Structure formats: structure tokens, C-alpha cells
């Protein structure tokens, strides 16, 4: 089996996502504690509980679920764009993020709308400031770029994912990029894989997918009949899914040798 292209997921594959969101939330809870003396651990737990609940119950949930926008991202994404879906999400999210922190403060018996707005802005700033690459991301892409086409396949809102890509400094390593919010379909549906492979001029049987999500990256690669689905196991972002990857790795540095042996 000869391999021509390596497709990569973005969040928690090439850039740190879940851990950074948790760090930004911890910083925000610490700020709340300094302002009104609440327990930051309780505040963090309530923001997660309230935020995820309102996200699931919100009117934009079908869209965010299909495109792959998490509740954490609704706390800091701008969701720019003129489509009806993005317009509705932008308007809802601007209220949602303040409502989450307002309800979390109320749960600490410290209701304060002004502080809720301050905390919402603080989370957004911290989430952007703390962004960073996964270990060995640049080194791995440099090595692969010499022998293969390299592409990025990510779920999410167009502007937010493009913002992350720009902040990562990795854009120059990709021969093609597909963002679910731009293509109108997300992983694990095979169509978005097929679109990206067409951009690359590569057939599915000569392409490999690397990602941390069993439900989206690995299932999607299998749905699209890619040659291999490589799961990068990232502590803290694991999920349950009835799907088996072809290979499991624990670091990006393992990929060049693994693909070379295919």
C-alpha cells in the first residue's frame, strides 16, 4: 500500500484544545474568586454544568452539533459570516456566554451581571492567549511534507477554525484545508473527506487520516474508505465510540515511521 497524502485533524491533534479551554476556565474562576470570594473549583464545575446544558438545549444546537462546535467554543467564538446559521449562532452566543457566567455566579450565591460580562470577556481573552501546539507538531509536519501531500480536515465554525490555524503558524505546511463550516458538512460524513481528497488529487486508498476523535476522525476515515485511520490518544479528550482505528499512537512523532512502513 503506497500512501500519497496524510490528512490531519486540528483540535487536540495538531493544537491543544480541551486542556487550553480548561486552563482558560480555571483562570476565569480564579478571577471571580478574587472579585467576590467564591470557591473557584465550584465555579468551574458550575460553568461546565450550566454551559454544556444551555448549549444542548439552545436553538442552535442542531447546527453546532452537525458542524462540530463545542460549548467551550460558544464561550469565545465570534462566528462571523452572513449565512442564516452563523447569524443565528452569533446572536445567540453573545447572550449565551454572559448567561452562563451569570448563572454560575448565582449558583455561588453571588449574582452580579456586570461581573458576569467581565468574566465572559476574560475567558475569551485567556482562551486566545493560551493557544499552543501539540508536542512535535512542527517537526512532524516538516518530515511528512518532504514525502507526502499534507492536508487539514477540521470541524468547526469557519472564522474560529481559521483563527486557530492562523494562530498556530502551521498554514504553510498544508496543501489543502477543509473546514466543515465552509463545506456545509462535517466529519464523520464521508463527503467532506471526498471533497478534500479531490482538492489534493488523491484517491481514498492512498490517504491516511490522523485524529484524536474516534467518533469523528476515525469513524469518518472508515466511512470514506481511507487506507488507514490513525488515532492519537490524547489524555483528557478521549471519548467512547464503537469504532476501531487501524493504529493507535500517543504522539505525533510516531507518524513518519508508521506511515513509511505502510
N, C-alpha and C positions, 0 to 999 in steps of 0.2 A: 504494500500500500504506500504510494507516494503522496506526500502532503504538499499542497501549494499555498495554503492560507491558514492563519491562526486568527480566530475571532475571540475577542476578549469582552467580557462584561466590564463595567466600570466600578460601581459601588461595592466596596468590600472585596474587590478583585484587584483593581489597579490603584484605587484610592480608598482610604479608610472612611467608612461611613457611619456604621452603627456606634462605634466607640466614640467618634467625634461628637455625634449628637448627644450621647450620654454625658460627655465632658462639658458640652455647652449647657446642658440642662443642670448639671451639678454647679456650674459657675453661676447660673441664674438663681438657683435655690440659695446659694451662699449669699448672693446679693440681697435676696428677700430677707434672709436671716439677719443681715446687718441693718436692714431698714426697720424691721418690726419684731425681731427676736424670735421668729418661728424656728422649728426644727427643720433643717434643710433636707434631711433624709425623708421626713414625712411629706414635705413639699414636693420633692422629686417624685415620690411614689404617687401622689395625688395628681400631679401634672400628667404622668403617664396614663393613669387610670382614666382621668377625665378627658384628656386629649384623644386617646385611642377610641373612647366611647363616642364622643361627639363626631369624630371622623367617620366612624362606621355608620352612625345614624344620620349624617349630614346629607343634603340633597345632591352633593357632587360625588358621593361615594362610588356609584357605578362607573363614573368616568375615571376617578383616581385609581380604582381597582384595576380597570382594564388597561390603563396606560402604565401603571406601576408607580404611583405617587404615595408615599407613606405619610402617616400622620405627623412624623417629625418634619418632613419636608413642607407640610402645610403650615408649620410654625415659622418658616423662614423663606419660602419661595415667593418670588414676585409674580410669577405666572403671567408674563407678558404675552400678548398675542390678541388677534382680533376674532378668533373663532368663538362661536357661542359657548362652547365648553370651557375654554380658557377664561373668557369674560366672566362667566358664572363662577368659576373657581376663584378667580382673583377677588371678586366682590365678596364671596363667602369667606375666603381665608382671612381677609383683612379684619373681619369681625371675629372669626373663629379664634385666632391666636390670642386676642385680648380676653375673649370669653373663657378660654382655658385657664389663663393665669388668674383671672378674676375669681373663677370658681375654686381654683386651688387655694387661693388666699382665704376665701370664705370658709373652706374646709379646715383651715388653721385658726378659724375664728378671728381673722384679721382682714375683713373686707376693705378693699381700697382700690377704686377704679383707676386712679392716677398711677398708683404703683403697678397695677396690672399692665398698663400701657408701657411703663418703663421696663418692666421685666420682659415683655414681648419684644421690645426693641433690643434689649440686652441679649436675649437668646439669639436673635437674628445676627447681630454683630459678632458674637462669640462663635457661632456655628461657621461663619465665613472665615474668621481669623484662625481657627484651629484646623482647618483643612490640611491634609498631608497625604503623601503617597504611601502605599503599602511597601514593605521592605522589598528591595531588589527590583522594583518596577522598572526603573530606567535601564538598569543593566540587562534585564531580561529582554526588554523590547529592542535594545541595541543589538543583542546577539541574534534574536529572531529575524530582525529586519534584513540582515545580511543574506538570508537564505529563503525567506518566505514573504508573501504578502501578509500584512498585519492590519486587522480592522477592529473597530469598536462597535459593539452592539449593546445598547443600553436602554432600559425602560425609564420613562420619566417625562416631565414637562420639558418642552423644547428649550426655553430660556434657562431653566435651572440646570439641566444637564450640560448645556453649552457653557454655562458659567463655571461649572465644576471642571469641565475639560480644559477651559482656558486657564483656570487657576492651577491645574495640575502641571501645566507645561508639557504635556505629552502629545499634543495635537500633531506635531510634525512626524511622529512615528507611525501614524495610521494612513493606510492607502485609501480607506473609506470609513465613513462613520454613519451609523443608523441610530436615530433616537426615536423611540416608539411614538412620542407625542408629535413628531414631524411626519411619521409614516402612517399614522392612523391605526396602527396595530402593534401589539406588544408581545414579547415572549410570554408564554411558551408557544404561541401560534407559529406554525412553520412559515407563514407568508413573509414575516419580517426577516427571517433567515434567508429566504429565497431572494428577497429584494437586495439584501446586502451582497450575497454571492453573485448576483447579476452585475452589481456595480463593480465587483472585483474581477469578473470574467472567470470565475472558478466554479467547478461543479461540487455538489454536496459531498461526493465520495472522496474528494481531495481536500476537505476542510475539517478543521478541529475547532471545537468551542471550549473556552476556559471560563468558568464562572463559579461563584460561591453559592448560588441558589439551585437546589435540586428541583424545586417546583417550576422555576422559570428557565434557567440556563440549561440544565441537564435535560429536563423533560423536553424543552424546545429543540435542543440539538438532536435528540432522538426522534422527535416528531418530524424534523426536517431531513432525517436520514443522513446526518453528517457522519464522517468516517470515525470520529471519536469525540466523546464528551468527557472532559476532564473537570472534576470537581475539586476546587480549592477549599479545603476545610478551614474556615476562619472561626476561631473561638468567639462565641457571643452572637454569631449570625446564623448558627445552624437552624434548620427547620426540618420538620417531618414531611416526608413525601414518599409515595410508593413508586420510587424510580431508582434505578441503579446506574451510576456512572461507569464508564469504561475504565477510568483510572481515578484515583484519589491522591491528591498531593497536599502538602501543608505549607508550601512556599513557592513563590513564582520561580525561584532559581532552579527548581526541578524540571521546568518545562522544556528547555532546549534539548537536554539529553533524552527525555521521554519521547518527544516528537521525532528526534533524529532516529530513534530505534523503531519507528513505525514502518 
